[in-house]
Amino acid sequence: MSKFSRKIQKLHDTAPKIETAVLVTLIRQHQPEHEVEEHLEELAFLAETLGVKSVYRFTQKMDKPDIRTFVGKGKLEEIQAYIEHFAVDMVIFDDDLSPSQMRNLENELKVKIYDRSLLILDIFLQRAQTAQAKTQVELARFQYLLPRLTGMWTHLERQRGGTGTRGGAGEKEIETDKRDIRNKIALLRDKLKEIEKQGVTQRKGRKGIVRVALVGYTNVGKSTLMNLITKTDILAENKLFATVDATVRKVVLDHIPFLLSDTVGFIRKLPTHLIESFKSTLDEIREADLLIHVVDISHPAFEDHIAVVNQTLREIKAGEKPVLLVFNKIDLVDQMPTEEESMHISEHELQESRYVDFKALSEAYEKKNGIKPVFMAAASAENVEEFRSALVAEVKKQHRKIYPHYLEDQVVDWGDKWE
């Protein structure tokens, strides 16, 4: 072997190994096939966000999970055979596992076992940047792991290895005593209370100015829209939970100043501990005067995503706020053709294209919310002026609630950051 070949071989040997996973979900009675596929696609995207490659998907028709191993005996043997043959590193379940199910599955399969909550918690842990977000995620992860600790330290070591998580919960030496873990939780809660006090003080200083919060399902383009409005450079990636930390910016449009916050994206089955720990971050939504609900209209399940976001808003007591609905990524879909236009389109093209009836959607949601939705593409700034006009109109409504005697010609010119 030449010196060059040995060098290449050495680089290959030291390159970080990409972990592989099989995905597992149950198909409930009357559950449509397309919904199962969408859920598995999302799970694969979550795994990819953590740096794990999905190599196979297992499904089983069961209305209730097996109390011992989640899936039935035959399916478990099938998963085990695949893992052994292809040397798969982990198994990821699209539901939450009980502590006993997780222990039994690891004992049977001899690989790392992730359920949906642990996967999301590790992604948050990886992406958190501020002290507040890191503390929130560490607290949520310890609360999740506490009932799973008895006799599971080997399991915990396996869980955290190789997925790219750095620092925080589970990354340093953890004492085996549950009392120590509870002490850690107590310390994190105290730390979070101190951080939250600072946040409350900051938010008190924002009185007298309209507050607007971007909300939506994860990966719908909220950060891209934030960058467009504020002309800043907030991380915007095609990954789930690209934004974990709440970001607040001051914006001035048509002489009206307001605060705009970009918040963490929602997702179906968001871990309860995570919602509880992110209380102060979610306060940006609770205390907002106006919500901009961003929707990825190019996603086949966008209506389900709207429902998930609305349900989460209700759960955090923010379901009654004024909402400006923004259908984003219209550049990735086609408007429904008119009857005359459809006469010139082949049946094959109609089936292959992703058509959305913008007019029908607009009428339906305007009737429901009382605010006409906006259709745009934030990445290319398509229809940005329509969005700008709608946003200014809604911000002015909220501004007048704070300043009932507001007259536009008497307002100091703050400048216009949009231009």
N, C-alpha and C positions, 0 to 999 in steps of 0.2 A: 504494500500500500504506500503510495506517494505521500510526501509531507503535506501537500495540499489536501489530499483525500482524508488523511488522518485529522487535519484541522476541521474539515467539513463534518466528519463523523463525530468529533468532539462537540462541535456546536449543536449537532442533532441530538446527542446524548444529554446535553445540559439544557436543551430547550424545555420550557415548561409544558407538561403534558396537559392536553385539553381533556377534561373529564367527560365521560359519556354517561347518559342516563336513559332509562326506559320510563315512559309515562304510563300511568294507570288511572282509569276512571271507570265508574259504574254507569250503566245506561238504565235509567229508571223507566218504569212503565209509561207508555205513551210519550216518551221524550223523543222529539224529532231527531233524525240522524244529523241534519245540518247543525243543530245546536250542539250536539256532542262533538262534532268536528271543530266548531268554533271554540269551544271550551278547551279542547286539546291544543289547538293552534295558539291560544293565549298562554296555556301552560308551557308550551315549547318556547314561546317568546320570553316568558319569565325566566326559564332555564338559561336561555341564550344571554339574557341581561346579566345573569350571574356568572357567565362564562362557561356554561355547561352545554354540551352538544347532545340533543335528543336523537337517539338512533332507532327507536321503535316505540309503538304505542299498543298497549293492551286495553281492551274493553271487556266488560262482562255485564250481562243483563241481570241485574239484581235490584230489587226495590229497597232492600236494607243491606248495609254492609255486614259481613261476617263479624261477629263479636270478637273473634280471636285474631284473625289475620286480614280483615277487611274484605278480601276476595275469597272465593271458595277454594277448596283443596286442590281441585284439578287445575284451576287457573294459576294458583300459586306454584304448582309443579311446572307449569308451562313457562312462567316467568323465570323460575330458578334455572331451568334448562337453557333458556336464552342467555341469561347472565353468565353462566358458566362457559357456554360455547363461545361467546363473543367478548368475554372479559369486561363486562360492563361495570362501571364504578358505583352507580347509585340507582335507586328507584324513587321516582317522584309521583306522589299521589295528588289528584286534583281535589281532594277533600282533606279535612283535618282528621288525624288519627288520634285515638286515645293513647295514653301512656302504655297500656298493656299491648295494644296493637303494634305500636312502634317497637317495643321490646321483642315481641314474638316475631315480627317480620325481620328484624335484624338478626335474631338468632337463627331463623330459617334460611335467609338469603345470604347472610355473611357479607353484606355491603351496606353502605350508608343509605339510610331511609330519610327521605324528606316528605313532609306533607305540605299542603299549599301555604299554610301560615308560616311555617319555618322558612320556606323559600322566599316569601315576601319579606319577612323580617331580616333575612341575610342580605337581600338586595338593598333594603333601607340602610342596614348597617354599613354596607359597602359605599353607598352614595351620600350618606350624611356628611356635611361639611362643618356646620357650626357646632359650638359646644352644646347648644340647646337641642339640636336634632340628634346629635350623638347620644346625649343623655336620655332623650325620649326613646330612642330605639333600643339602647342597652336595657333600660327599665322594662320595656315591652318584651324583650327577648328573655330576660331573667324570669319574668312572670310566666311566660309560656313554658320555660324549661323546668321551673320549680317542681311541678307535680311529676315530672319525668326523670328526676334526679336519682332516685333510690336504685342503687345497683347499676347505674347507667353511665358511669364516668368513662368507661371504655367507649361506649356509644357516643358520648359527647365529644371525645377526642376525634372519633371518626367523622362526626358531623361537621366539624369545623375545618378539617384538613383539606387543602387543595382547592377551595372554591374562591380564593382571592380575597377573603375578608381580612381586614387588617385592624388590629387594635380593638378595644371595646369588649363587649360581653363575649365570653367564650374564647377570647384570644390570649388572655393571660392565664397563669396558673390559677385554677379555681379550687377552693377548698371543698372537700367531700362532705362536709357537715352541712345539712340543710339550714341550721341556725345561722351559719356564716352567709349562706345565700340570702336568707331573709334580711340579714344585717346589710348586705350589699344593696338589696332592694330599698331598704329604709333610707340608706345614705343617698341613693340615686333620687328618691322621692324628695328628700330635703334639698338636694342640689337643684332639682327641677323647680321646686317652690321658689328658691332664690332667683333663678333665672326668670321665672314667670312674673315675680314681683317687678323686675326690671321692665319686662314686657308690658305689664299693666301701666307702669309709669309712662312708658313711651306712648302707649295708646291714648292715655289721658291727655297728653300733649297734642294729640291730633284732633281734639274737639274743635268744631267750627269749620271743618273742611270735609267735603264729601269723600267718602271712602268706597272704593270699588274693588271687588275681588274677582279674579279669574277662577272659575271652577270647571270641572269636566272630568271625564274618564281619563285614565292615564294614556299618554301618547296621542293626544288629539291636536297638539299644536299650540298649547297655552303659552309656553315660553317663547315660541316664534312670534306669536301675536304680541306678547309683552315687549319683545325687542322692537317690533314694528312701531308700537305706540310710543315707547320711551326712547328709542334710538340708543339703547344700551346693548351690551353683549352678554346676555344671560345664557347659560348652557342650554342648548336646544338640540337634542339628539333623537334619532329614531329608535328609542329604547323606552321600555316601561320605567316609570318613576325616574326620569332624567332629573326632575326637580323634587327634592325632598324638603329642603329648607324654604320657608316662606320668604319671598323677596318683595320689598315695598319700595316704590319709586314715586316721586312727585311729578305730576304731569299738568300742563296748562294747555287747554284747548278753548279757543274762542273766548279768551280772557278769564276762563273759569279754572281755578286750580283744583286738583283732586289728587288723592293718593290711590295708586293702583298696586294691588298685591297679586303675585303669582303664587298659588298654593299647590300643595301636593295633589297629584291626580288620584281619583277614586278608582276602585276596581271591585268587581263582584267578590263576595266573601272576604272583604278586607278584615284582617285579624282584629278581634275585639280589643285585645290589649294595646294594639297599635293606635286605634281610635282614642282609647282612654289616655294613652301617653302623649298623644299629639294634641291634647286639649287646647294648649295655649296657641299652637299653630293654627288650629281650626277656629280659634277666636277671631282671627283675621276675617273669616267668612261670617261668623256669627254677628260680628259688630259692623259689618259692611252695610252701606246704604243701598248698594246696587250690586248684583251678581252678573257677571258675563259668563254665561254657560256655553262653553266651546264644545262643539260636536264634530267628530270626524265623519263627514257624510259619505266618505268613500268606503267606510267599513260596513260590511254586510249586516252587522248586528247593531248599527248605530241607534236604532230605536230602543233596543235592550239597554244600551249604554246610558241613554237618556233616563230610562227608568231607574237604573242603578244609582245614578247621580242624584236624582230627585229623592229617592228613598234615603240615601245617606244624608242629604240635606235635612230631611225631616227628622232623622235620628239625632242630628246635632243641633236641633231646634233652629234651623235656618230655612225651613221650607216655605215660609210665607213672604220672603223678601222679593222685591221687584227683580225680574230677570230679563236680561237682553240675550236672546238665544242667537248664537252665531254658528251657522253651518259652515265649517271650515273644509278645506281641501276639495273645493268644487272643481279644481283642475284635474282631479283624478276620476271624475264621473262625467256622464253626459246628461244634458237636460232631456226630458221626455219629448220626443218629436210630436209635432201636431199631426192630425190625421192626414193632411196633405203631404207632409214630409215623410211620414211612415210608408206612404205608397211607393216611394222611391228607395226604400231600404229593404234589403232582402230579409227573409225570415231568419236566416243564419246570423246575419249581422245584429238583428234585434235580440236574438238569444245570447250572443257572445258579448254584447255591449252591456255596460253597467248604467242603465237609465234610471234617473230619479226625477219624479214629478215635482219640480221646485214650486210651482204655483199651488198645487194641492197641499204641499207641506206648509207653505207660507200661510195659507188660509186657515189650516187646521190649528197651527200653533199660535197664530195671532188671536184666533177665537178663544183659545184656551188660556193664554197668558195676558192678553190685552196689549202686547207689544209685538210689532211686526218683526219677524226674525230677519237676520242678515245672511246672505250667501256670499262667501268670499274664499280666497286662497291666501293665507297669511304669508306663505313662503315666497310667493311671486307678487304679492301686493295687489292681486286682482280684486276689484270691487272695494278697494280700501276706502275710497271716498264715501261710498254708501255706508260702510261701517262707521266711519268717522262721524258722519251726520247723525246716525242713529245714537251713537255713544254720547255725543254732545247734547242731543235732545234729552236723553235720560239723565245725564249728569246735571243739566240745568233744572230739571224737575226736582231733583234731590237738593240742589243748591237753594232753590226757592223755599224748601221746607225749613232750612236752617236760617235763611235770610228772607223772610216774607216780603220785605219792601225792596228787594233787589231790583235795580234798574240797570240794564246793560250799559247804557251810556255813562253811568256814574262809576263804573268799576275801573279800578286801576289796571292799566295794560301790563299784564304779567309776561307778555311775550307768548309765542306759540311754539312749543317744543316739537310739534308735529312737522312743521316746515323747517 
